[in-house]
Amino acid sequence: MNGRAARSGTSSTALHCRAMTERIAELESAVRAQDALIAEAQRLLTGFLAKEIESWELVDSLLKLFGGPPLREAQRLSREALGEDFGNNA
């Protein structure tokens, strides 16, 4: 193998590693967004069970959480990370 081929292989490997690193970062961001939604829903449910919030407050908060910007952002991040960004499907 000559020097040019060796450099080409290394360059290709470096590009592949960079792409994988970017993909991992996107997947991590998507997982963190989903985890934040779940944690907030759990916090709301715990508050309701502990009689800290009323049922209407729970329902209102869950509707905002799962029907608003937090969910749409988590879905967008997931679609992008999985390579399924078909535009704004929200």
N, CA, C and O atoms as a GROMACS GRO file, in nm:
protein
  360
    1MET      N    1   0.085  -0.118   0.000
    1MET     CA    2   0.000   0.000   0.000
    1MET      C    3   0.089   0.123   0.000
    1MET      O    4   0.182   0.133   0.080
    2ASN      N    5   0.063   0.217  -0.088
    2ASN     CA    6   0.146   0.336  -0.091
    2ASN      C    7   0.097   0.437   0.014
    2ASN      O    8  -0.006   0.417   0.078
    3GLY      N    9   0.173   0.544   0.029
    3GLY     CA   10   0.140   0.645   0.131
    3GLY      C   11   0.007   0.712   0.108
    3GLY      O   12  -0.066   0.740   0.203
    4ARG      N   13  -0.025   0.738  -0.020
    4ARG     CA   14  -0.152   0.804  -0.051
    4ARG      C   15  -0.270   0.717  -0.009
    4ARG      O   16  -0.366   0.768   0.049
    5ALA      N   17  -0.265   0.587  -0.037
    5ALA     CA   18  -0.374   0.496   0.000
    5ALA      C   19  -0.388   0.489   0.152
    5ALA      O   20  -0.499   0.486   0.205
    6ALA      N   21  -0.276   0.486   0.219
    6ALA     CA   22  -0.280   0.480   0.366
    6ALA      C   23  -0.346   0.606   0.422
    6ALA      O   24  -0.429   0.598   0.512
    7ARG      N   25  -0.307   0.721   0.368
    7ARG     CA   26  -0.368   0.847   0.415
    7ARG      C   27  -0.517   0.850   0.382
    7ARG      O   28  -0.597   0.897   0.463
    8SER      N   29  -0.554   0.802   0.266
    8SER     CA   30  -0.694   0.799   0.226
    8SER      C   31  -0.776   0.714   0.322
    8SER      O   32  -0.886   0.752   0.361
    9GLY      N   33  -0.722   0.597   0.358
    9GLY     CA   34  -0.791   0.510   0.452
    9GLY      C   35  -0.807   0.575   0.588
    9GLY      O   36  -0.912   0.564   0.651
   10THR      N   37  -0.703   0.641   0.633
   10THR     CA   38  -0.709   0.710   0.762
   10THR      C   39  -0.810   0.823   0.758
   10THR      O   40  -0.887   0.841   0.852
   11SER      N   41  -0.811   0.897   0.650
   11SER     CA   42  -0.905   1.007   0.636
   11SER      C   43  -1.049   0.954   0.636
   11SER      O   44  -1.137   1.012   0.699
   12SER      N   45  -1.071   0.846   0.565
   12SER     CA   46  -1.203   0.785   0.560
   12SER      C   47  -1.246   0.737   0.698
   12SER      O   48  -1.361   0.754   0.739
   13THR      N   49  -1.151   0.677   0.770
   13THR     CA   50  -1.180   0.630   0.905
   13THR      C   51  -1.212   0.748   0.997
   13THR      O   52  -1.304   0.740   1.079
   14ALA      N   53  -1.137   0.856   0.984
   14ALA     CA   54  -1.160   0.975   1.067
   14ALA      C   55  -1.299   1.033   1.038
   14ALA      O   56  -1.370   1.072   1.130
   15LEU      N   57  -1.336   1.039   0.912
   15LEU     CA   58  -1.469   1.091   0.877
   15LEU      C   59  -1.579   1.001   0.933
   15LEU      O   60  -1.681   1.050   0.982
   16HIS      N   61  -1.557   0.870   0.925
   16HIS     CA   62  -1.655   0.776   0.979
   16HIS      C   63  -1.669   0.794   1.131
   16HIS      O   64  -1.780   0.794   1.185
   17CYS      N   65  -1.556   0.809   1.198
   17CYS     CA   66  -1.559   0.829   1.343
   17CYS      C   67  -1.630   0.958   1.379
   17CYS      O   68  -1.706   0.963   1.476
   18ARG      N   69  -1.605   1.064   1.302
   18ARG     CA   70  -1.670   1.193   1.328
   18ARG      C   71  -1.822   1.180   1.309
   18ARG      O   72  -1.900   1.231   1.389
   19ALA      N   73  -1.861   1.111   1.203
   19ALA     CA   74  -2.004   1.091   1.178
   19ALA      C   75  -2.068   1.011   1.290
   19ALA      O   76  -2.179   1.042   1.333
   20MET      N   77  -2.000   0.908   1.338
   20MET     CA   78  -2.055   0.827   1.447
   20MET      C   79  -2.064   0.908   1.576
   20MET      O   80  -2.161   0.894   1.651
   21THR      N   81  -1.965   0.993   1.601
   21THR     CA   82  -1.967   1.077   1.721
   21THR      C   83  -2.085   1.174   1.715
   21THR      O   84  -2.153   1.195   1.815
   22GLU      N   85  -2.109   1.232   1.597
   22GLU     CA   86  -2.223   1.322   1.582
   22GLU      C   87  -2.355   1.246   1.600
   22GLU      O   88  -2.448   1.296   1.663
   23ARG      N   89  -2.361   1.126   1.546
   23ARG     CA   90  -2.483   1.045   1.558
   23ARG      C   91  -2.509   1.009   1.704
   23ARG      O   92  -2.623   1.014   1.750
   24ILE      N   93  -2.404   0.973   1.775
   24ILE     CA   94  -2.418   0.940   1.918
   24ILE      C   95  -2.468   1.061   1.995
   24ILE      O   96  -2.554   1.048   2.082
   25ALA      N   97  -2.415   1.178   1.964
   25ALA     CA   98  -2.459   1.301   2.032
   25ALA      C   99  -2.607   1.328   2.004
   25ALA      O  100  -2.681   1.368   2.094
   26GLU      N  101  -2.651   1.306   1.880
   26GLU     CA  102  -2.792   1.326   1.846
   26GLU      C  103  -2.880   1.228   1.920
   26GLU      O  104  -2.986   1.265   1.973
   27LEU      N  105  -2.838   1.102   1.925
   27LEU     CA  106  -2.916   1.000   1.997
   27LEU      C  107  -2.922   1.031   2.146
   27LEU      O  108  -3.027   1.016   2.208
   28GLU      N  109  -2.811   1.075   2.202
   28GLU     CA  110  -2.809   1.109   2.344
   28GLU      C  111  -2.903   1.226   2.372
   28GLU      O  112  -2.975   1.224   2.473
   29SER      N  113  -2.904   1.325   2.287
   29SER     CA  114  -2.994   1.439   2.304
   29SER      C  115  -3.140   1.396   2.298
   29SER      O  116  -3.222   1.442   2.377
   30ALA      N  117  -3.170   1.307   2.205
   30ALA     CA  118  -3.308   1.257   2.192
   30ALA      C  119  -3.350   1.178   2.316
   30ALA      O  120  -3.462   1.194   2.365
   31VAL      N  121  -3.262   1.094   2.365
   31VAL     CA  122  -3.293   1.014   2.484
   31VAL      C  123  -3.311   1.105   2.605
   31VAL      O  124  -3.402   1.083   2.685
   32ARG      N  125  -3.227   1.205   2.618
   32ARG     CA  126  -3.240   1.298   2.731
   32ARG      C  127  -3.373   1.375   2.725
   32ARG      O  128  -3.436   1.398   2.829
   33ALA      N  129  -3.415   1.414   2.607
   33ALA     CA  130  -3.543   1.485   2.592
   33ALA      C  131  -3.660   1.394   2.631
   33ALA      O  132  -3.752   1.437   2.702
   34GLN      N  133  -3.656   1.269   2.586
   34GLN     CA  134  -3.761   1.173   2.624
   34GLN      C  135  -3.760   1.148   2.774
   34GLN      O  136  -3.865   1.141   2.838
   35ASP      N  137  -3.640   1.135   2.830
   35ASP     CA  138  -3.626   1.111   2.974
   35ASP      C  139  -3.682   1.228   3.054
   35ASP      O  140  -3.744   1.208   3.159
   36ALA      N  141  -3.661   1.349   3.006
   36ALA     CA  142  -3.714   1.467   3.076
   36ALA      C  143  -3.866   1.468   3.076
   36ALA      O  144  -3.929   1.504   3.176
   37LEU      N  145  -3.927   1.427   2.965
   37LEU     CA  146  -4.073   1.418   2.959
   37LEU      C  147  -4.125   1.315   3.060
   37LEU      O  148  -4.220   1.342   3.134
   38ILE      N  149  -4.062   1.200   3.063
   38ILE     CA  150  -4.104   1.094   3.155
   38ILE      C  151  -4.088   1.140   3.300
   38ILE      O  152  -4.177   1.118   3.382
   39ALA      N  153  -3.974   1.202   3.331
   39ALA     CA  154  -3.950   1.249   3.468
   39ALA      C  155  -4.053   1.352   3.511
   39ALA      O  156  -4.100   1.350   3.625
   40GLU      N  157  -4.089   1.442   3.421
   40GLU     CA  158  -4.189   1.544   3.455
   40GLU      C  159  -4.326   1.480   3.476
   40GLU      O  160  -4.398   1.518   3.568
   41ALA      N  161  -4.362   1.385   3.392
   41ALA     CA  162  -4.490   1.315   3.410
   41ALA      C  163  -4.491   1.241   3.544
   41ALA      O  164  -4.592   1.242   3.614
   42GLN      N  165  -4.382   1.176   3.578
   42GLN     CA  166  -4.373   1.106   3.707
   42GLN      C  167  -4.385   1.203   3.824
   42GLN      O  168  -4.449   1.172   3.925
   43ARG      N  169  -4.321   1.320   3.809
   43ARG     CA  170  -4.329   1.421   3.916
   43ARG      C  171  -4.473   1.468   3.934
   43ARG      O  172  -4.521   1.483   4.047
   44LEU      N  173  -4.542   1.490   3.824
   44LEU     CA  174  -4.682   1.533   3.831
   44LEU      C  175  -4.770   1.426   3.894
   44LEU      O  176  -4.853   1.457   3.979
   45LEU      N  177  -4.751   1.302   3.854
   45LEU     CA  178  -4.831   1.192   3.911
   45LEU      C  179  -4.802   1.174   4.059
   45LEU      O  180  -4.893   1.149   4.138
   46THR      N  181  -4.677   1.186   4.096
   46THR     CA  182  -4.641   1.175   4.238
   46THR      C  183  -4.707   1.287   4.318
   46THR      O  184  -4.757   1.264   4.428
   47GLY      N  185  -4.706   1.407   4.263
   47GLY     CA  186  -4.772   1.520   4.330
   47GLY      C  187  -4.920   1.497   4.348
   47GLY      O  188  -4.976   1.532   4.451
   48PHE      N  189  -4.983   1.440   4.248
   48PHE     CA  190  -5.126   1.411   4.257
   48PHE      C  191  -5.152   1.304   4.363
   48PHE      O  192  -5.243   1.318   4.445
   49LEU      N  193  -5.072   1.197   4.362
   49LEU     CA  194  -5.092   1.089   4.459
   49LEU      C  195  -5.065   1.136   4.602
   49LEU      O  196  -5.124   1.084   4.697
   50ALA      N  197  -4.976   1.233   4.617
   50ALA     CA  198  -4.947   1.288   4.749
   50ALA      C  199  -5.044   1.400   4.788
   50ALA      O  200  -5.026   1.467   4.890
   51LYS      N  201  -5.145   1.419   4.704
   51LYS     CA  202  -5.249   1.521   4.728
   51LYS      C  203  -5.192   1.663   4.727
   51LYS      O  204  -5.244   1.752   4.793
   52GLU      N  205  -5.083   1.683   4.651
   52GLU     CA  206  -5.023   1.815   4.640
   52GLU      C  207  -5.086   1.896   4.527
   52GLU      O  208  -5.078   2.019   4.527
   53ILE      N  209  -5.148   1.828   4.430
   53ILE     CA  210  -5.217   1.896   4.322
   53ILE      C  211  -5.352   1.828   4.299
   53ILE      O  212  -5.370   1.710   4.330
   54GLU      N  213  -5.445   1.905   4.246
   54GLU     CA  214  -5.579   1.854   4.219
   54GLU      C  215  -5.580   1.779   4.086
   54GLU      O  216  -5.489   1.792   4.004
   55SER      N  217  -5.684   1.699   4.065
   55SER     CA  218  -5.693   1.619   3.943
   55SER      C  219  -5.697   1.706   3.819
   55SER      O  220  -5.635   1.672   3.718
   56TRP      N  221  -5.768   1.818   3.824
   56TRP     CA  222  -5.774   1.905   3.707
   56TRP      C  223  -5.638   1.964   3.674
   56TRP      O  224  -5.604   1.983   3.557
   57GLU      N  225  -5.557   1.992   3.779
   57GLU     CA  226  -5.422   2.044   3.757
   57GLU      C  227  -5.333   1.937   3.692
   57GLU      O  228  -5.252   1.966   3.605
   58LEU      N  229  -5.351   1.813   3.737
   58LEU     CA  230  -5.274   1.702   3.680
   58LEU      C  231  -5.307   1.688   3.532
   58LEU      O  232  -5.217   1.681   3.448
   59VAL      N  233  -5.435   1.683   3.501
   59VAL     CA  234  -5.477   1.665   3.362
   59VAL      C  235  -5.428   1.782   3.277
   59VAL      O  236  -5.376   1.761   3.167
   60ASP      N  237  -5.446   1.902   3.325
   60ASP     CA  238  -5.402   2.021   3.251
   60ASP      C  239  -5.251   2.016   3.226
   60ASP      O  240  -5.206   2.043   3.114
   61SER      N  241  -5.174   1.983   3.326
   61SER     CA  242  -5.028   1.977   3.312
   61SER      C  243  -4.984   1.866   3.217
   61SER      O  244  -4.892   1.885   3.137
   62LEU      N  245  -5.050   1.751   3.225
   62LEU     CA  246  -5.014   1.641   3.135
   62LEU      C  247  -5.050   1.674   2.991
   62LEU      O  248  -4.977   1.639   2.898
   63LEU      N  249  -5.163   1.741   2.971
   63LEU     CA  250  -5.201   1.782   2.836
   63LEU      C  251  -5.099   1.880   2.778
   63LEU      O  252  -5.062   1.870   2.660
   64LYS      N  253  -5.053   1.973   2.860
   64LYS     CA  254  -4.951   2.068   2.814
   64LYS      C  255  -4.819   1.996   2.786
   64LYS      O  256  -4.751   2.027   2.688
   65LEU      N  257  -4.785   1.903   2.872
   65LEU     CA  258  -4.659   1.830   2.857
   65LEU      C  259  -4.659   1.744   2.732
   65LEU      O  260  -4.564   1.748   2.653
   66PHE      N  261  -4.765   1.666   2.714
   66PHE     CA  262  -4.769   1.570   2.604
   66PHE      C  263  -4.840   1.622   2.479
   66PHE      O  264  -4.848   1.552   2.378
   67GLY      N  265  -4.890   1.743   2.485
   67GLY     CA  266  -4.957   1.798   2.368
   67GLY      C  267  -4.897   1.930   2.325
   67GLY      O  268  -4.953   2.000   2.241
   68GLY      N  269  -4.784   1.963   2.381
   68GLY     CA  270  -4.725   2.092   2.351
   68GLY      C  271  -4.581   2.084   2.306
   68GLY      O  272  -4.533   1.979   2.262
   69PRO      N  273  -4.512   2.196   2.316
   69PRO     CA  274  -4.375   2.206   2.268
   69PRO      C  275  -4.277   2.103   2.325
   69PRO      O  276  -4.191   2.055   2.250
   70PRO      N  277  -4.285   2.066   2.454
   70PRO     CA  278  -4.187   1.968   2.503
   70PRO      C  279  -4.193   1.835   2.427
   70PRO      O  280  -4.090   1.777   2.393
   71LEU      N  281  -4.313   1.787   2.400
   71LEU     CA  282  -4.326   1.661   2.328
   71LEU      C  283  -4.283   1.677   2.182
   71LEU      O  284  -4.213   1.590   2.129
   72ARG      N  285  -4.322   1.785   2.120
   72ARG     CA  286  -4.285   1.805   1.979
   72ARG      C  287  -4.133   1.815   1.964
   72ARG      O  288  -4.077   1.762   1.867
   73GLU      N  289  -4.068   1.880   2.057
   73GLU     CA  290  -3.922   1.891   2.052
   73GLU      C  291  -3.856   1.754   2.071
   73GLU      O  292  -3.762   1.720   2.000
   74ALA      N  293  -3.906   1.677   2.166
   74ALA     CA  294  -3.852   1.542   2.188
   74ALA      C  295  -3.872   1.455   2.065
   74ALA      O  296  -3.784   1.378   2.027
   75GLN      N  297  -3.988   1.467   2.003
   75GLN     CA  298  -4.016   1.389   1.881
   75GLN      C  299  -3.924   1.432   1.767
   75GLN      O  300  -3.874   1.348   1.692
   76ARG      N  301  -3.902   1.562   1.754
   76ARG     CA  302  -3.814   1.613   1.648
   76ARG      C  303  -3.673   1.560   1.666
   76ARG      O  304  -3.610   1.515   1.570
   77LEU      N  305  -3.623   1.567   1.789
   77LEU     CA  306  -3.488   1.518   1.816
   77LEU      C  307  -3.477   1.368   1.787
   77LEU      O  308  -3.376   1.322   1.734
   78SER      N  309  -3.580   1.294   1.822
   78SER     CA  310  -3.579   1.150   1.795
   78SER      C  311  -3.579   1.122   1.646
   78SER      O  312  -3.503   1.038   1.598
   79ARG      N  313  -3.664   1.191   1.572
   79ARG     CA  314  -3.670   1.171   1.426
   79ARG      C  315  -3.537   1.204   1.361
   79ARG      O  316  -3.489   1.130   1.276
   80GLU      N  317  -3.478   1.316   1.401
   80GLU     CA  318  -3.349   1.355   1.344
   80GLU      C  319  -3.240   1.254   1.377
   80GLU      O  320  -3.161   1.216   1.290
   81ALA      N  321  -3.237   1.210   1.503
   81ALA     CA  322  -3.134   1.116   1.545
   81ALA      C  323  -3.147   0.982   1.474
   81ALA      O  324  -3.048   0.914   1.448
   82LEU      N  325  -3.270   0.945   1.442
   82LEU     CA  326  -3.293   0.818   1.374
   82LEU      C  327  -3.294   0.832   1.223
   82LEU      O  328  -3.314   0.734   1.151
   83GLY      N  329  -3.272   0.953   1.175
   83GLY     CA  330  -3.270   0.975   1.031
   83GLY      C  331  -3.408   0.972   0.970
   83GLY      O  332  -3.423   0.938   0.853
   84GLU      N  333  -3.507   1.007   1.047
   84GLU     CA  334  -3.646   1.002   1.001
   84GLU      C  335  -3.710   1.140   1.003
   84GLU      O  336  -3.828   1.152   1.033
   85ASP      N  337  -3.634   1.243   0.972
   85ASP     CA  338  -3.688   1.378   0.976
   85ASP      C  339  -3.766   1.406   0.848
   85ASP      O  340  -3.708   1.439   0.745
   86PHE      N  341  -3.897   1.391   0.857
   86PHE     CA  342  -3.985   1.410   0.743
   86PHE      C  343  -4.049   1.547   0.745
   86PHE      O  344  -4.154   1.568   0.684
   87GLY      N  345  -3.988   1.641   0.812
   87GLY     CA  346  -4.046   1.773   0.824
   87GLY      C  347  -4.124   1.784   0.953
   87GLY      O  348  -4.107   1.701   1.042
   88ASN      N  349  -4.206   1.882   0.965
   88ASN     CA  350  -4.283   1.905   1.086
   88ASN      C  351  -4.408   1.820   1.083
   88ASN      O  352  -4.508   1.855   1.020
   89ASN      N  353  -4.404   1.707   1.152
   89ASN     CA  354  -4.517   1.616   1.159
   89ASN      C  355  -4.605   1.640   1.280
   89ASN      O  356  -4.701   1.566   1.302
   90ALA      N  357  -4.573   1.740   1.359
   90ALA     CA  358  -4.648   1.764   1.482
   90ALA      C  359  -4.784   1.818   1.453
   90ALA      O  360  -4.861   1.844   1.546
   0.00000   0.00000   0.00000
